[in-house]
Amino acid sequence: MTPEVALTEIGRGLQMALLLGAPLLLAVLVVGVVVGILQAATQINEQTIAFVAKAVALAATLALTGHFLVGQMVSFTTDLFHRIPHLIG
């Protein structure tokens, strides 16, 4: 395996990690900002409110996009296994 092929595979893996993590992280980020603004406006500084809101957003996002994310992961893994002979030789 040449260094170029190794870097290409690492890049593909990082792209897949970004694709899998982005929807979940974006949902938690948006909810965190909204809850933070609401807490600052109302001067309610309870940490559990933000935690529960983020947990609910994460669970909802995972429920909505879980099928897509698992399909992408399975497709990537299958493709990687099919490329193993080309990577070795």
Secondary structure, DSSP 8 states (H G I E B T S, - for coil): --HHHHHHHHHHHHHHHHHHHHHHHHHHHHHHHHHHHHHHHHT---HHHHHHHHHHHHHHHHHHHHHHHHHHHHHHHHHHHHHHHHHH-
